[in-house]
Amino acid sequence: MEKDDLLVALLTDAAPVYHPNTGQRIEDGVEIKLSPSARAGLEAPRFCQLCGRRMVVQIRPDGWDARCSRHGSVDSAYLGQR
């Protein structure tokens, strides 16, 4: 049985606990510095927003897919991103 916690969190717009581009825990008053492409939303998530673990990410010509060992997989097609 494949886990889908990450996909559910992204589709329901659940507030992330960890930043998907840096893996830093999101806390009030703490500034997270991002690259220009990450700020523009052009980078695939590299860290699970639920646990902060580094994900396995595959970049394809038509998008990306990312897999957390604990919380499952998500594909950019599900999110309407390319």
PyMOL Python script that loads the backbone (N, CA, C, O; Angstrom):
from pymol import cmd

cmd.read_pdbstr("""\
ATOM      1  N   MET A   1       0.837  -1.185   0.000  1.00  0.00           N
ATOM      2  CA  MET A   1       0.000   0.000   0.000  1.00  0.00           C
ATOM      3  C   MET A   1       0.880   1.247   0.000  1.00  0.00           C
ATOM      4  O   MET A   1       1.739   1.414   0.866  1.00  0.00           O
ATOM      5  N   GLU A   2       0.659   2.102  -0.964  1.00  0.00           N
ATOM      6  CA  GLU A   2       1.477   3.308  -1.074  1.00  0.00           C
ATOM      7  C   GLU A   2       0.915   4.414  -0.187  1.00  0.00           C
ATOM      8  O   GLU A   2      -0.296   4.627  -0.116  1.00  0.00           O
ATOM      9  N   LYS A   3       1.814   5.100   0.476  1.00  0.00           N
ATOM     10  CA  LYS A   3       1.409   6.210   1.337  1.00  0.00           C
ATOM     11  C   LYS A   3       1.085   7.428   0.474  1.00  0.00           C
ATOM     12  O   LYS A   3       1.690   7.622  -0.580  1.00  0.00           O
ATOM     13  N   ASP A   4       0.148   8.233   0.910  1.00  0.00           N
ATOM     14  CA  ASP A   4      -0.200   9.432   0.153  1.00  0.00           C
ATOM     15  C   ASP A   4      -0.342  10.670   1.040  1.00  0.00           C
ATOM     16  O   ASP A   4      -0.995  11.637   0.649  1.00  0.00           O
ATOM     17  N   ASP A   5       0.259  10.647   2.219  1.00  0.00           N
ATOM     18  CA  ASP A   5       0.160  11.778   3.150  1.00  0.00           C
ATOM     19  C   ASP A   5       0.662  13.085   2.533  1.00  0.00           C
ATOM     20  O   ASP A   5       0.049  14.137   2.715  1.00  0.00           O
ATOM     21  N   LEU A   6       1.778  13.016   1.804  1.00  0.00           N
ATOM     22  CA  LEU A   6       2.355  14.218   1.203  1.00  0.00           C
ATOM     23  C   LEU A   6       1.424  14.773   0.134  1.00  0.00           C
ATOM     24  O   LEU A   6       1.183  15.980   0.091  1.00  0.00           O
ATOM     25  N   LEU A   7       0.906  13.921  -0.717  1.00  0.00           N
ATOM     26  CA  LEU A   7      -0.017  14.362  -1.762  1.00  0.00           C
ATOM     27  C   LEU A   7      -1.261  14.994  -1.149  1.00  0.00           C
ATOM     28  O   LEU A   7      -1.706  16.048  -1.606  1.00  0.00           O
ATOM     29  N   VAL A   8      -1.819  14.376  -0.139  1.00  0.00           N
ATOM     30  CA  VAL A   8      -3.010  14.919   0.533  1.00  0.00           C
ATOM     31  C   VAL A   8      -2.696  16.293   1.125  1.00  0.00           C
ATOM     32  O   VAL A   8      -3.499  17.217   0.998  1.00  0.00           O
ATOM     33  N   ALA A   9      -1.546  16.435   1.767  1.00  0.00           N
ATOM     34  CA  ALA A   9      -1.167  17.720   2.369  1.00  0.00           C
ATOM     35  C   ALA A   9      -1.042  18.808   1.307  1.00  0.00           C
ATOM     36  O   ALA A   9      -1.473  19.939   1.528  1.00  0.00           O
ATOM     37  N   LEU A  10      -0.462  18.479   0.162  1.00  0.00           N
ATOM     38  CA  LEU A  10      -0.308  19.470  -0.896  1.00  0.00           C
ATOM     39  C   LEU A  10      -1.638  19.826  -1.546  1.00  0.00           C
ATOM     40  O   LEU A  10      -1.894  20.996  -1.831  1.00  0.00           O
ATOM     41  N   LEU A  11      -2.481  18.838  -1.783  1.00  0.00           N
ATOM     42  CA  LEU A  11      -3.774  19.092  -2.431  1.00  0.00           C
ATOM     43  C   LEU A  11      -4.752  19.840  -1.536  1.00  0.00           C
ATOM     44  O   LEU A  11      -5.632  20.542  -2.032  1.00  0.00           O
ATOM     45  N   THR A  12      -4.607  19.698  -0.234  1.00  0.00           N
ATOM     46  CA  THR A  12      -5.505  20.390   0.696  1.00  0.00           C
ATOM     47  C   THR A  12      -4.924  21.713   1.194  1.00  0.00           C
ATOM     48  O   THR A  12      -5.510  22.369   2.055  1.00  0.00           O
ATOM     49  N   ASP A  13      -3.777  22.097   0.651  1.00  0.00           N
ATOM     50  CA  ASP A  13      -3.101  23.346   1.055  1.00  0.00           C
ATOM     51  C   ASP A  13      -2.808  23.394   2.540  1.00  0.00           C
ATOM     52  O   ASP A  13      -2.904  24.453   3.160  1.00  0.00           O
ATOM     53  N   ALA A  14      -2.448  22.249   3.118  1.00  0.00           N
ATOM     54  CA  ALA A  14      -2.063  22.200   4.530  1.00  0.00           C
ATOM     55  C   ALA A  14      -0.785  23.025   4.725  1.00  0.00           C
ATOM     56  O   ALA A  14       0.118  22.992   3.889  1.00  0.00           O
ATOM     57  N   ALA A  15      -0.724  23.745   5.810  1.00  0.00           N
ATOM     58  CA  ALA A  15       0.462  24.555   6.093  1.00  0.00           C
ATOM     59  C   ALA A  15       1.667  23.641   6.299  1.00  0.00           C
ATOM     60  O   ALA A  15       1.607  22.713   7.106  1.00  0.00           O
ATOM     61  N   PRO A  16       2.761  23.892   5.575  1.00  0.00           N
ATOM     62  CA  PRO A  16       3.941  23.044   5.733  1.00  0.00           C
ATOM     63  C   PRO A  16       4.628  23.263   7.075  1.00  0.00           C
ATOM     64  O   PRO A  16       4.642  24.374   7.607  1.00  0.00           O
ATOM     65  N   VAL A  17       5.197  22.192   7.613  1.00  0.00           N
ATOM     66  CA  VAL A  17       5.978  22.268   8.845  1.00  0.00           C
ATOM     67  C   VAL A  17       7.431  22.588   8.487  1.00  0.00           C
ATOM     68  O   VAL A  17       8.109  23.322   9.205  1.00  0.00           O
ATOM     69  N   TYR A  18       7.900  22.028   7.366  1.00  0.00           N
ATOM     70  CA  TYR A  18       9.271  22.237   6.878  1.00  0.00           C
ATOM     71  C   TYR A  18       9.204  22.865   5.488  1.00  0.00           C
ATOM     72  O   TYR A  18       8.297  22.571   4.710  1.00  0.00           O
ATOM     73  N   HIS A  19      10.162  23.726   5.186  1.00  0.00           N
ATOM     74  CA  HIS A  19      10.159  24.387   3.881  1.00  0.00           C
ATOM     75  C   HIS A  19      10.562  23.380   2.799  1.00  0.00           C
ATOM     76  O   HIS A  19      11.574  22.695   2.949  1.00  0.00           O
ATOM     77  N   PRO A  20       9.790  23.279   1.717  1.00  0.00           N
ATOM     78  CA  PRO A  20      10.059  22.271   0.692  1.00  0.00           C
ATOM     79  C   PRO A  20      11.320  22.514  -0.130  1.00  0.00           C
ATOM     80  O   PRO A  20      11.801  21.593  -0.791  1.00  0.00           O
ATOM     81  N   ASN A  21      11.868  23.726  -0.106  1.00  0.00           N
ATOM     82  CA  ASN A  21      13.091  23.997  -0.858  1.00  0.00           C
ATOM     83  C   ASN A  21      14.352  23.940   0.000  1.00  0.00           C
ATOM     84  O   ASN A  21      15.439  23.701  -0.526  1.00  0.00           O
ATOM     85  N   THR A  22      14.227  24.155   1.309  1.00  0.00           N
ATOM     86  CA  THR A  22      15.410  24.201   2.164  1.00  0.00           C
ATOM     87  C   THR A  22      15.439  23.118   3.238  1.00  0.00           C
ATOM     88  O   THR A  22      16.509  22.767   3.735  1.00  0.00           O
ATOM     89  N   GLY A  23      14.286  22.593   3.594  1.00  0.00           N
ATOM     90  CA  GLY A  23      14.208  21.610   4.671  1.00  0.00           C
ATOM     91  C   GLY A  23      14.206  22.228   6.059  1.00  0.00           C
ATOM     92  O   GLY A  23      14.159  21.508   7.056  1.00  0.00           O
ATOM     93  N   GLN A  24      14.257  23.561   6.134  1.00  0.00           N
ATOM     94  CA  GLN A  24      14.241  24.241   7.433  1.00  0.00           C
ATOM     95  C   GLN A  24      12.851  24.183   8.044  1.00  0.00           C
ATOM     96  O   GLN A  24      11.845  24.275   7.341  1.00  0.00           O
ATOM     97  N   ARG A  25      12.807  24.032   9.357  1.00  0.00           N
ATOM     98  CA  ARG A  25      11.519  24.079  10.064  1.00  0.00           C
ATOM     99  C   ARG A  25      10.980  25.506   9.955  1.00  0.00           C
ATOM    100  O   ARG A  25      11.707  26.470  10.190  1.00  0.00           O
ATOM    101  N   ILE A  26       9.716  25.630   9.602  1.00  0.00           N
ATOM    102  CA  ILE A  26       9.104  26.940   9.439  1.00  0.00           C
ATOM    103  C   ILE A  26       8.631  27.417  10.810  1.00  0.00           C
ATOM    104  O   ILE A  26       7.774  26.802  11.445  1.00  0.00           O
ATOM    105  N   GLU A  27       9.216  28.530  11.243  1.00  0.00           N
ATOM    106  CA  GLU A  27       8.892  29.097  12.549  1.00  0.00           C
ATOM    107  C   GLU A  27       8.652  30.588  12.391  1.00  0.00           C
ATOM    108  O   GLU A  27       9.227  31.226  11.509  1.00  0.00           O
ATOM    109  N   ASP A  28       7.811  31.136  13.236  1.00  0.00           N
ATOM    110  CA  ASP A  28       7.554  32.577  13.200  1.00  0.00           C
ATOM    111  C   ASP A  28       8.838  33.341  13.491  1.00  0.00           C
ATOM    112  O   ASP A  28       9.588  33.006  14.408  1.00  0.00           O
ATOM    113  N   GLY A  29       9.074  34.377  12.690  1.00  0.00           N
ATOM    114  CA  GLY A  29      10.223  35.244  12.912  1.00  0.00           C
ATOM    115  C   GLY A  29      11.534  34.751  12.331  1.00  0.00           C
ATOM    116  O   GLY A  29      12.539  35.457  12.410  1.00  0.00           O
ATOM    117  N   VAL A  30      11.557  33.564  11.750  1.00  0.00           N
ATOM    118  CA  VAL A  30      12.784  33.029  11.166  1.00  0.00           C
ATOM    119  C   VAL A  30      12.716  33.216   9.655  1.00  0.00           C
ATOM    120  O   VAL A  30      11.801  32.718   8.999  1.00  0.00           O
ATOM    121  N   GLU A  31      13.693  33.939   9.110  1.00  0.00           N
ATOM    122  CA  GLU A  31      13.722  34.198   7.675  1.00  0.00           C
ATOM    123  C   GLU A  31      14.390  33.030   6.951  1.00  0.00           C
ATOM    124  O   GLU A  31      15.448  32.555   7.362  1.00  0.00           O
ATOM    125  N   ILE A  32      13.767  32.580   5.882  1.00  0.00           N
ATOM    126  CA  ILE A  32      14.324  31.507   5.052  1.00  0.00           C
ATOM    127  C   ILE A  32      14.753  32.129   3.740  1.00  0.00           C
ATOM    128  O   ILE A  32      13.934  32.704   3.023  1.00  0.00           O
ATOM    129  N   LYS A  33      16.040  32.017   3.423  1.00  0.00           N
ATOM    130  CA  LYS A  33      16.581  32.605   2.198  1.00  0.00           C
ATOM    131  C   LYS A  33      16.476  31.592   1.063  1.00  0.00           C
ATOM    132  O   LYS A  33      16.904  30.444   1.188  1.00  0.00           O
ATOM    133  N   LEU A  34      15.900  32.042  -0.040  1.00  0.00           N
ATOM    134  CA  LEU A  34      15.699  31.193  -1.204  1.00  0.00           C
ATOM    135  C   LEU A  34      16.415  31.760  -2.418  1.00  0.00           C
ATOM    136  O   LEU A  34      16.659  32.963  -2.506  1.00  0.00           O
ATOM    137  N   SER A  35      16.746  30.883  -3.349  1.00  0.00           N
ATOM    138  CA  SER A  35      17.312  31.330  -4.617  1.00  0.00           C
ATOM    139  C   SER A  35      16.217  32.045  -5.411  1.00  0.00           C
ATOM    140  O   SER A  35      15.034  31.852  -5.131  1.00  0.00           O
ATOM    141  N   PRO A  36      16.585  32.859  -6.388  1.00  0.00           N
ATOM    142  CA  PRO A  36      15.567  33.538  -7.192  1.00  0.00           C
ATOM    143  C   PRO A  36      14.592  32.568  -7.873  1.00  0.00           C
ATOM    144  O   PRO A  36      13.397  32.852  -7.953  1.00  0.00           O
ATOM    145  N   SER A  37      15.082  31.447  -8.354  1.00  0.00           N
ATOM    146  CA  SER A  37      14.187  30.500  -9.027  1.00  0.00           C
ATOM    147  C   SER A  37      13.230  29.832  -8.036  1.00  0.00           C
ATOM    148  O   SER A  37      12.087  29.546  -8.391  1.00  0.00           O
ATOM    149  N   ALA A  38      13.669  29.584  -6.821  1.00  0.00           N
ATOM    150  CA  ALA A  38      12.780  29.015  -5.802  1.00  0.00           C
ATOM    151  C   ALA A  38      11.718  30.031  -5.395  1.00  0.00           C
ATOM    152  O   ALA A  38      10.553  29.680  -5.208  1.00  0.00           O
ATOM    153  N   ARG A  39      12.130  31.304  -5.257  1.00  0.00           N
ATOM    154  CA  ARG A  39      11.159  32.348  -4.927  1.00  0.00           C
ATOM    155  C   ARG A  39      10.094  32.481  -6.010  1.00  0.00           C
ATOM    156  O   ARG A  39       8.944  32.806  -5.717  1.00  0.00           O
ATOM    157  N   ALA A  40      10.480  32.229  -7.264  1.00  0.00           N
ATOM    158  CA  ALA A  40       9.542  32.332  -8.384  1.00  0.00           C
ATOM    159  C   ALA A  40       8.691  31.071  -8.541  1.00  0.00           C
ATOM    160  O   ALA A  40       7.793  31.030  -9.382  1.00  0.00           O
ATOM    161  N   GLY A  41       8.970  30.044  -7.737  1.00  0.00           N
ATOM    162  CA  GLY A  41       8.193  28.813  -7.820  1.00  0.00           C
ATOM    163  C   GLY A  41       8.613  27.899  -8.955  1.00  0.00           C
ATOM    164  O   GLY A  41       7.829  27.064  -9.407  1.00  0.00           O
ATOM    165  N   LEU A  42       9.851  28.053  -9.421  1.00  0.00           N
ATOM    166  CA  LEU A  42      10.324  27.282 -10.568  1.00  0.00           C
ATOM    167  C   LEU A  42      11.107  26.030 -10.193  1.00  0.00           C
ATOM    168  O   LEU A  42      11.510  25.274 -11.076  1.00  0.00           O
ATOM    169  N   GLU A  43      11.328  25.797  -8.915  1.00  0.00           N
ATOM    170  CA  GLU A  43      12.089  24.621  -8.493  1.00  0.00           C
ATOM    171  C   GLU A  43      11.160  23.561  -7.913  1.00  0.00           C
ATOM    172  O   GLU A  43      10.170  23.876  -7.252  1.00  0.00           O
ATOM    173  N   ALA A  44      11.493  22.312  -8.170  1.00  0.00           N
ATOM    174  CA  ALA A  44      10.752  21.198  -7.572  1.00  0.00           C
ATOM    175  C   ALA A  44      11.077  21.146  -6.082  1.00  0.00           C
ATOM    176  O   ALA A  44      12.178  21.525  -5.683  1.00  0.00           O
ATOM    177  N   PRO A  45      10.148  20.686  -5.259  1.00  0.00           N
ATOM    178  CA  PRO A  45      10.448  20.556  -3.832  1.00  0.00           C
ATOM    179  C   PRO A  45      11.527  19.502  -3.623  1.00  0.00           C
ATOM    180  O   PRO A  45      11.498  18.448  -4.257  1.00  0.00           O
ATOM    181  N   ARG A  46      12.461  19.776  -2.752  1.00  0.00           N
ATOM    182  CA  ARG A  46      13.560  18.831  -2.484  1.00  0.00           C
ATOM    183  C   ARG A  46      13.433  18.184  -1.112  1.00  0.00           C
ATOM    184  O   ARG A  46      14.083  17.177  -0.832  1.00  0.00           O
ATOM    185  N   PHE A  47      12.596  18.762  -0.257  1.00  0.00           N
ATOM    186  CA  PHE A  47      12.424  18.262   1.106  1.00  0.00           C
ATOM    187  C   PHE A  47      10.937  18.062   1.380  1.00  0.00           C
ATOM    188  O   PHE A  47      10.097  18.817   0.889  1.00  0.00           O
ATOM    189  N   CYS A  48      10.626  17.047   2.163  1.00  0.00           N
ATOM    190  CA  CYS A  48       9.239  16.768   2.535  1.00  0.00           C
ATOM    191  C   CYS A  48       8.743  17.868   3.462  1.00  0.00           C
ATOM    192  O   CYS A  48       9.411  18.211   4.437  1.00  0.00           O
ATOM    193  N   GLN A  49       7.587  18.414   3.162  1.00  0.00           N
ATOM    194  CA  GLN A  49       7.056  19.497   4.004  1.00  0.00           C
ATOM    195  C   GLN A  49       6.468  18.979   5.307  1.00  0.00           C
ATOM    196  O   GLN A  49       6.132  19.768   6.190  1.00  0.00           O
ATOM    197  N   LEU A  50       6.339  17.658   5.440  1.00  0.00           N
ATOM    198  CA  LEU A  50       5.796  17.078   6.666  1.00  0.00           C
ATOM    199  C   LEU A  50       6.876  16.677   7.664  1.00  0.00           C
ATOM    200  O   LEU A  50       6.689  16.818   8.872  1.00  0.00           O
ATOM    201  N   CYS A  51       8.018  16.171   7.157  1.00  0.00           N
ATOM    202  CA  CYS A  51       9.052  15.684   8.072  1.00  0.00           C
ATOM    203  C   CYS A  51      10.431  16.312   7.846  1.00  0.00           C
ATOM    204  O   CYS A  51      11.318  16.147   8.683  1.00  0.00           O
ATOM    205  N   GLY A  52      10.627  17.020   6.748  1.00  0.00           N
ATOM    206  CA  GLY A  52      11.900  17.677   6.476  1.00  0.00           C
ATOM    207  C   GLY A  52      12.960  16.765   5.873  1.00  0.00           C
ATOM    208  O   GLY A  52      14.093  17.195   5.655  1.00  0.00           O
ATOM    209  N   ARG A  53      12.607  15.511   5.600  1.00  0.00           N
ATOM    210  CA  ARG A  53      13.582  14.595   4.992  1.00  0.00           C
ATOM    211  C   ARG A  53      13.833  14.965   3.540  1.00  0.00           C
ATOM    212  O   ARG A  53      12.943  15.456   2.845  1.00  0.00           O
ATOM    213  N   ARG A  54      15.058  14.723   3.094  1.00  0.00           N
ATOM    214  CA  ARG A  54      15.408  14.919   1.685  1.00  0.00           C
ATOM    215  C   ARG A  54      14.624  13.910   0.859  1.00  0.00           C
ATOM    216  O   ARG A  54      14.571  12.730   1.207  1.00  0.00           O
ATOM    217  N   MET A  55      14.018  14.364  -0.227  1.00  0.00           N
ATOM    218  CA  MET A  55      13.233  13.484  -1.079  1.00  0.00           C
ATOM    219  C   MET A  55      14.023  13.080  -2.321  1.00  0.00           C
ATOM    220  O   MET A  55      14.977  13.754  -2.713  1.00  0.00           O
ATOM    221  N   VAL A  56      13.617  11.984  -2.926  1.00  0.00           N
ATOM    222  CA  VAL A  56      14.142  11.559  -4.217  1.00  0.00           C
ATOM    223  C   VAL A  56      13.304  12.291  -5.257  1.00  0.00           C
ATOM    224  O   VAL A  56      12.086  12.117  -5.311  1.00  0.00           O
ATOM    225  N   VAL A  57      13.954  13.112  -6.084  1.00  0.00           N
ATOM    226  CA  VAL A  57      13.239  13.940  -7.056  1.00  0.00           C
ATOM    227  C   VAL A  57      13.704  13.581  -8.456  1.00  0.00           C
ATOM    228  O   VAL A  57      14.902  13.467  -8.713  1.00  0.00           O
ATOM    229  N   GLN A  58      12.753  13.403  -9.356  1.00  0.00           N
ATOM    230  CA  GLN A  58      13.045  13.137 -10.762  1.00  0.00           C
ATOM    231  C   GLN A  58      12.478  14.292 -11.579  1.00  0.00           C
ATOM    232  O   GLN A  58      11.274  14.548 -11.553  1.00  0.00           O
ATOM    233  N   ILE A  59      13.349  14.986 -12.304  1.00  0.00           N
ATOM    234  CA  ILE A  59      12.931  16.070 -13.179  1.00  0.00           C
ATOM    235  C   ILE A  59      12.733  15.488 -14.573  1.00  0.00           C
ATOM    236  O   ILE A  59      13.603  14.797 -15.104  1.00  0.00           O
ATOM    237  N   ARG A  60      11.564  15.782 -15.158  1.00  0.00           N
ATOM    238  CA  ARG A  60      11.242  15.297 -16.503  1.00  0.00           C
ATOM    239  C   ARG A  60      10.980  16.509 -17.397  1.00  0.00           C
ATOM    240  O   ARG A  60      10.789  17.617 -16.895  1.00  0.00           O
ATOM    241  N   PRO A  61      10.971  16.312 -18.701  1.00  0.00           N
ATOM    242  CA  PRO A  61      10.656  17.439 -19.592  1.00  0.00           C
ATOM    243  C   PRO A  61       9.268  18.033 -19.333  1.00  0.00           C
ATOM    244  O   PRO A  61       9.053  19.223 -19.566  1.00  0.00           O
ATOM    245  N   ASP A  62       8.330  17.218 -18.854  1.00  0.00           N
ATOM    246  CA  ASP A  62       6.972  17.703 -18.641  1.00  0.00           C
ATOM    247  C   ASP A  62       6.651  17.992 -17.171  1.00  0.00           C
ATOM    248  O   ASP A  62       5.489  18.230 -16.840  1.00  0.00           O
ATOM    249  N   GLY A  63       7.633  17.978 -16.300  1.00  0.00           N
ATOM    250  CA  GLY A  63       7.392  18.267 -14.883  1.00  0.00           C
ATOM    251  C   GLY A  63       8.370  17.540 -13.979  1.00  0.00           C
ATOM    252  O   GLY A  63       9.537  17.368 -14.330  1.00  0.00           O
ATOM    253  N   TRP A  64       7.899  17.114 -12.814  1.00  0.00           N
ATOM    254  CA  TRP A  64       8.750  16.433 -11.842  1.00  0.00           C
ATOM    255  C   TRP A  64       7.903  15.504 -10.986  1.00  0.00           C
ATOM    256  O   TRP A  64       6.680  15.626 -10.928  1.00  0.00           O
ATOM    257  N   ASP A  65       8.585  14.569 -10.320  1.00  0.00           N
ATOM    258  CA  ASP A  65       7.934  13.802  -9.265  1.00  0.00           C
ATOM    259  C   ASP A  65       8.916  13.696  -8.108  1.00  0.00           C
ATOM    260  O   ASP A  65      10.129  13.638  -8.305  1.00  0.00           O
ATOM    261  N   ALA A  66       8.369  13.672  -6.901  1.00  0.00           N
ATOM    262  CA  ALA A  66       9.186  13.640  -5.686  1.00  0.00           C
ATOM    263  C   ALA A  66       8.628  12.572  -4.753  1.00  0.00           C
ATOM    264  O   ALA A  66       7.415  12.382  -4.660  1.00  0.00           O
ATOM    265  N   ARG A  67       9.550  11.864  -4.051  1.00  0.00           N
ATOM    266  CA  ARG A  67       9.129  10.777  -3.174  1.00  0.00           C
ATOM    267  C   ARG A  67       9.818  10.892  -1.826  1.00  0.00           C
ATOM    268  O   ARG A  67      11.046  10.936  -1.741  1.00  0.00           O
ATOM    269  N   CYS A  68       9.006  10.941  -0.770  1.00  0.00           N
ATOM    270  CA  CYS A  68       9.487  10.892   0.607  1.00  0.00           C
ATOM    271  C   CYS A  68       9.370   9.444   1.065  1.00  0.00           C
ATOM    272  O   CYS A  68       8.350   8.800   0.821  1.00  0.00           O
ATOM    273  N   SER A  69      10.389   8.933   1.719  1.00  0.00           N
ATOM    274  CA  SER A  69      10.364   7.535   2.166  1.00  0.00           C
ATOM    275  C   SER A  69       9.288   7.275   3.213  1.00  0.00           C
ATOM    276  O   SER A  69       8.868   6.132   3.391  1.00  0.00           O
ATOM    277  N   ARG A  70       8.839   8.310   3.904  1.00  0.00           N
ATOM    278  CA  ARG A  70       7.817   8.147   4.953  1.00  0.00           C
ATOM    279  C   ARG A  70       6.414   8.575   4.536  1.00  0.00           C
ATOM    280  O   ARG A  70       5.428   8.004   5.002  1.00  0.00           O
ATOM    281  N   HIS A  71       6.315   9.583   3.654  1.00  0.00           N
ATOM    282  CA  HIS A  71       5.013  10.183   3.384  1.00  0.00           C
ATOM    283  C   HIS A  71       4.506  10.033   1.957  1.00  0.00           C
ATOM    284  O   HIS A  71       3.470  10.600   1.612  1.00  0.00           O
ATOM    285  N   GLY A  72       5.209   9.285   1.128  1.00  0.00           N
ATOM    286  CA  GLY A  72       4.713   8.985  -0.206  1.00  0.00           C
ATOM    287  C   GLY A  72       5.218   9.900  -1.303  1.00  0.00           C
ATOM    288  O   GLY A  72       6.170  10.659  -1.121  1.00  0.00           O
ATOM    289  N   SER A  73       4.554   9.810  -2.451  1.00  0.00           N
ATOM    290  CA  SER A  73       4.988  10.502  -3.666  1.00  0.00           C
ATOM    291  C   SER A  73       3.999  11.576  -4.087  1.00  0.00           C
ATOM    292  O   SER A  73       2.818  11.545  -3.740  1.00  0.00           O
ATOM    293  N   VAL A  74       4.526  12.527  -4.847  1.00  0.00           N
ATOM    294  CA  VAL A  74       3.691  13.549  -5.466  1.00  0.00           C
ATOM    295  C   VAL A  74       4.281  13.841  -6.847  1.00  0.00           C
ATOM    296  O   VAL A  74       5.499  13.843  -7.026  1.00  0.00           O
ATOM    297  N   ASP A  75       3.412  14.083  -7.804  1.00  0.00           N
ATOM    298  CA  ASP A  75       3.815  14.414  -9.172  1.00  0.00           C
ATOM    299  C   ASP A  75       3.308  15.814  -9.478  1.00  0.00           C
ATOM    300  O   ASP A  75       2.205  16.180  -9.072  1.00  0.00           O
ATOM    301  N   SER A  76       4.099  16.592 -10.185  1.00  0.00           N
ATOM    302  CA  SER A  76       3.689  17.962 -10.504  1.00  0.00           C
ATOM    303  C   SER A  76       2.382  17.992 -11.296  1.00  0.00           C
ATOM    304  O   SER A  76       1.653  18.982 -11.243  1.00  0.00           O
ATOM    305  N   ALA A  77       2.080  16.929 -12.023  1.00  0.00           N
ATOM    306  CA  ALA A  77       0.826  16.873 -12.787  1.00  0.00           C
ATOM    307  C   ALA A  77      -0.388  16.994 -11.859  1.00  0.00           C
ATOM    308  O   ALA A  77      -1.406  17.568 -12.244  1.00  0.00           O
ATOM    309  N   TYR A  78      -0.284  16.454 -10.636  1.00  0.00           N
ATOM    310  CA  TYR A  78      -1.387  16.542  -9.676  1.00  0.00           C
ATOM    311  C   TYR A  78      -1.617  17.983  -9.219  1.00  0.00           C
ATOM    312  O   TYR A  78      -2.725  18.357  -8.837  1.00  0.00           O
ATOM    313  N   LEU A  79      -0.558  18.776  -9.266  1.00  0.00           N
ATOM    314  CA  LEU A  79      -0.625  20.138  -8.752  1.00  0.00           C
ATOM    315  C   LEU A  79      -0.839  21.169  -9.846  1.00  0.00           C
ATOM    316  O   LEU A  79      -0.950  22.362  -9.563  1.00  0.00           O
ATOM    317  N   GLY A  80      -0.898  20.719 -11.093  1.00  0.00           N
ATOM    318  CA  GLY A  80      -1.077  21.648 -12.204  1.00  0.00           C
ATOM    319  C   GLY A  80       0.161  22.463 -12.493  1.00  0.00           C
ATOM    320  O   GLY A  80       0.068  23.542 -13.077  1.00  0.00           O
ATOM    321  N   GLN A  81       1.345  21.958 -12.085  1.00  0.00           N
ATOM    322  CA  GLN A  81       2.608  22.665 -12.314  1.00  0.00           C
ATOM    323  C   GLN A  81       3.397  21.950 -13.393  1.00  0.00           C
ATOM    324  O   GLN A  81       3.273  20.741 -13.586  1.00  0.00           O
ATOM    325  N   ARG A  82       4.211  22.726 -14.090  1.00  0.00           N
ATOM    326  CA  ARG A  82       5.121  22.152 -15.095  1.00  0.00           C
ATOM    327  C   ARG A  82       6.481  22.730 -14.927  1.00  0.00           C
ATOM    328  O   ARG A  82       7.396  22.381 -15.672  1.00  0.00           O
TER     329      ARG A  82
END
""", "prot")
cmd.dss("prot")
cmd.show_as("cartoon", "prot")
cmd.util.cbc("prot")
cmd.orient("prot")
